[in-house]
Amino acid sequence: MTETLFNIGDMMLSSNDIRIFAMMMSDPERSYQSAETEQPWVRRALDMLVIAGLASRTADADGKWLNEWQITDEGDDWASDPQVQADISLANSASEMFVDA
């Protein structure tokens, strides 16, 4: 199944990428903590956000990767654009219509 991509602020993101990024934006710490039993699509979305430079994965003091991701400064700058915010909201609404259908 091919996933729909949205061009938001010159970034091509899937509906899942946008959903996870929106969840991170709504979190007071602008982060996402993943459980070991998370659905595979969540991890793919987090990986894509890292590749796009919108998020980064957190490591502990020993360099071991944690299951926590944070929005980067670049991601905050990108998301501060009112058009990007509107597009994220629109894409999330469109995606929810198809999930709920």
DRENKE-878063 format. One record per atom (N, C-alpha, C, CB): x, y, z. Coordinates in steps of 0.05 Angstrom, whole numbers, padded with zeros to 5 digits, always signed. Last residue first. Glycine has a CB too. Layout:
XYZ/...
***
This chain:
-00257+00125+00177/-00276+00116+00157/-00279+00085+00157/-00270+00125+00130/-00215+00140+00208/-00240+00136+00222/-00261+00124+00203/-00251+00162+00232/-00175+00147+00170/-00171+00127+00192/-00198+00120+00204/-00151+00137+00213/-00194+00188+00139/-00191+00162+00127/-00187+00140+00147/-00167+00163+00108/-00196+00230+00176/-00220+00223+00162/-00218+00195+00150/-00226+00243+00139/-00143+00234+00191/-00162+00224+00210/-00188+00216+00197/-00167+00244+00232/-00121+00259+00145/-00113+00232+00152/-00133+00219+00172/-00085+00232+00165/-00145+00310+00149/-00150+00293+00125/-00143+00264+00132/-00133+00302+00101/-00122+00328+00197/-00151+00325+00194/-00158+00306+00171/-00164+00353+00190/-00068+00328+00183/-00077+00311+00205/-00107+00307+00203/-00070+00323+00232/-00069+00367+00142/-00060+00340+00136/-00070+00320+00158/-00030+00338+00133/-00085+00413+00172/-00101+00403+00150/-00094+00374+00143/-00097+00421+00125/-00041+00417+00208/-00069+00414+00218/-00087+00402+00196/-00080+00440+00228/+00000+00426+00172/+00001+00403+00190/-00027+00397+00200/+00020+00408+00214/-00017+00474+00148/-00015+00450+00132/-00014+00425+00149/+00010+00452+00114/-00013+00509+00192/-00039+00505+00179/-00039+00479+00163/-00046+00529+00161/+00042+00506+00202/+00023+00498+00223/-00004+00492+00211/+00021+00520+00244/+00061+00527+00153/+00068+00499+00161/+00048+00489+00182/+00097+00498+00171/+00041+00579+00158/+00032+00562+00136/+00038+00533+00142/+00045+00571+00110/+00070+00599+00203/+00040+00596+00205/+00029+00578+00182/+00027+00622+00204/+00128+00570+00226/+00116+00583+00203/+00086+00578+00204/+00129+00572+00176/+00147+00536+00264/+00137+00563+00273/+00124+00578+00250/+00161+00579+00285/+00168+00491+00243/+00141+00490+00252/+00130+00517+00261/+00138+00470+00274/+00221+00508+00233/+00204+00500+00211/+00175+00501+00219/+00211+00471+00201/+00239+00516+00286/+00238+00538+00267/+00219+00532+00244/+00267+00543+00256/+00234+00463+00306/+00218+00485+00318/+00216+00509+00299/+00231+00494+00344/+00271+00438+00272/+00243+00430+00272/+00225+00451+00284/+00239+00404+00286/+00317+00463+00290/+00309+00466+00262/+00280+00459+00259/+00326+00449+00243/+00319+00444+00341/+00316+00472+00337/+00306+00478+00309/+00342+00488+00343/+00280+00382+00342/+00305+00397+00340/+00298+00427+00338/+00322+00388+00316/+00240+00346+00386/+00240+00364+00363/+00266+00380+00364/+00215+00383+00363/+00264+00283+00408/+00257+00311+00413/+00257+00326+00387/+00277+00324+00434/+00251+00217+00432/+00258+00235+00410/+00249+00262+00417/+00246+00225+00383/+00269+00157+00464/+00258+00184+00466/+00269+00201+00444/+00265+00196+00494/+00293+00108+00481/+00268+00109+00464/+00254+00136+00468/+00249+00085+00471/+00364+00119+00475/+00339+00116+00491/+00315+00117+00471/+00336+00139+00512/+00426+00091+00462/+00402+00104+00452/+00379+00098+00469/+00397+00095+00423/+00484+00104+00500/+00463+00085+00493/+00438+00100+00485/+00457+00065+00517/+00521+00139+00520/+00518+00138+00491/+00497+00117+00481/+00544+00132+00478/+00522+00147+00573/+00540+00126+00562/+00538+00123+00532/+00535+00100+00576/+00481+00183+00582/+00509+00192+00586/+00529+00172+00575/+00514+00196+00615/+00434+00167+00528/+00442+00171+00556/+00471+00179+00558/+00436+00145+00573/+00404+00203+00473/+00422+00182+00483/+00428+00188+00513/+00449+00180+00466/+00348+00215+00432/+00363+00221+00456/+00380+00197+00464/+00344+00228+00479/+00342+00235+00364/+00338+00214+00384/+00357+00220+00408/+00344+00185+00373/+00308+00291+00337/+00333+00277+00343/+00327+00257+00365/+00356+00296+00351/+00273+00322+00282/+00274+00309+00308/+00301+00296+00312/+00251+00288+00312/+00281+00343+00232/+00260+00355+00249/+00260+00345+00277/+00233+00350+00237/+00314+00320+00195/+00325+00340+00213/+00305+00354+00231/+00339+00361+00197/+00298+00278+00165/+00290+00305+00155/+00302+00327+00172/+00260+00307+00155/+00315+00237+00198/+00328+00240+00172/+00322+00268+00161/+00319+00219+00152/+00277+00243+00239/+00305+00247+00245/+00320+00252+00219/+00317+00222+00259/+00230+00231+00212/+00233+00258+00224/+00262+00264+00231/+00216+00260+00249/+00241+00178+00199/+00239+00197+00177/+00241+00226+00188/+00212+00194+00163/+00240+00155+00250/+00265+00154+00234/+00264+00175+00212/+00269+00126+00222/+00186+00163+00263/+00207+00176+00279/+00233+00177+00264/+00211+00161+00306/+00163+00130+00224/+00157+00159+00224/+00178+00174+00240/+00129+00164+00236/+00182+00080+00240/+00189+00090+00213/+00185+00120+00212/+00172+00076+00192/+00158+00076+00290/+00187+00078+00288/+00196+00088+00261/+00199+00050+00294/+00104+00073+00274/+00113+00095+00292/+00144+00098+00289/+00105+00090+00321/+00100+00027+00245/+00097+00052+00231/+00106+00076+00248/+00068+00056+00223/+00104-00015+00283/+00127-00009+00265/+00124+00018+00251/+00129-00031+00244/+00080+00003+00349/+00074-00006+00322/+00098+00001+00303/+00048+00006+00311/+00117-00014+00408/+00105+00006+00390/+00101-00006+00362/+00123+00031+00388/+00140-00040+00450/+00119-00054+00435/+00105-00036+00415/+00099-00067+00453/+00172-00005+00477/+00185-00027+00462/+00165-00041+00443/+00197-00047+00482/+00147+00062+00466/+00148+00037+00481/+00161+00016+00464/+00119+00028+00489/+00175+00127+00462/+00165+00103+00449/+00167+00079+00468/+00180+00098+00423/+00161+00193+00472/+00174+00169+00484/+00160+00145+00473/+00172+00170+00515/+00175+00255+00445/+00159+00231+00442/+00174+00208+00455/+00152+00225+00412/+00171+00327+00458/+00185+00301+00455/+00164+00279+00452/+00202+00295+00480/+00161+00377+00481/+00165+00374+00452/+00181+00348+00446/+00181+00398+00441/+00144+00381+00531/+00173+00379+00528/+00181+00375+00499/+00183+00356+00544/+00088+00383+00524/+00102+00406+00536/+00132+00405+00532/+00095+00407+00565/+00065+00361+00460/+00076+00353+00485/+00091+00377+00497/+00096+00329+00482/+00051+00379+00410/+00032+00383+00431/+00042+00375+00459/+00006+00367+00425/+00095+00362+00380/+00090+00391+00383/+00071+00396+00406/+00079+00403+00357/+00087+00307+00381/+00111+00318+00394/+00106+00348+00399/+00136+00314+00377/+00041+00304+00350/+00041+00294+00377/+00064+00306+00393/+00041+00263+00378/+00062+00322+00301/+00041+00338+00315/+00039+00329+00344/+00014+00334+00300/+00097+00280+00289/+00108+00307+00294/+00087+00324+00309/+00116+00320+00267/+00060+00238+00282/+00079+00237+00304/+00090+00264+00310/+00102+00217+00298/+00032+00259+00237/+00017+00252+00262/+00037+00251+00286/+00003+00224+00259/+00072+00263+00199/+00059+00287+00208/+00045+00282+00235/+00039+00297+00187/+00084+00209+00191/+00105+00228+00200/+00093+00252+00213/+00124+00236+00176/+00034+00191+00172/+00045+00181+00198/+00067+00199+00209/+00055+00153+00195/+00031+00217+00123/+00011+00224+00144/+00020+00214+00171/-00016+00211+00137/+00098+00236+00105/+00075+00219+00104/+00055+00227+00125/+00083+00189+00108/+00128+00293+00073/+00123+00277+00097/+00098+00260+00094/+00120+00295+00122/+00172+00333+00045/+00154+00312+00037/+00151+00293+00061/+00163+00296+00011/+00179+00401+00054/+00186+00374+00064/+00164+00355+00055/+00189+00374+00096/+00162+00452+00042/+00183+00440+00026/+00194+00414+00037/+00205+00460+00022/+00118+00457+00078/+00142+00473+00082/+00166+00462+00067/+00149+00475+00111/+00096+00396+00058/+00092+00416+00079/+00118+00431+00084/+00082+00403+00106/+00067+00354+00019/+00089+00374+00017/+00083+00396+00036/+00093+00385-00013/+00052+00288+00037/+00044+00316+00037/+00069+00333+00035/+00028+00323+00063/+00037+00224+00011/+00057+00244+00020/+00046+00272+00018/+00084+00241+00004/+00004+00165+00026/+00002+00192+00015/+00024+00209+00028/-00026+00203+00020/+00033+00101+00014/+00023+00121+00033/+00024+00149+00020/+00040+00121+00059/+00012+00043-00018/+00027+00068-00020/+00016+00088-00001/+00027+00078-00049/+00017-00024+00000/+00000+00000+00000/+00018+00025+00000/-00019+00000+00024/
***
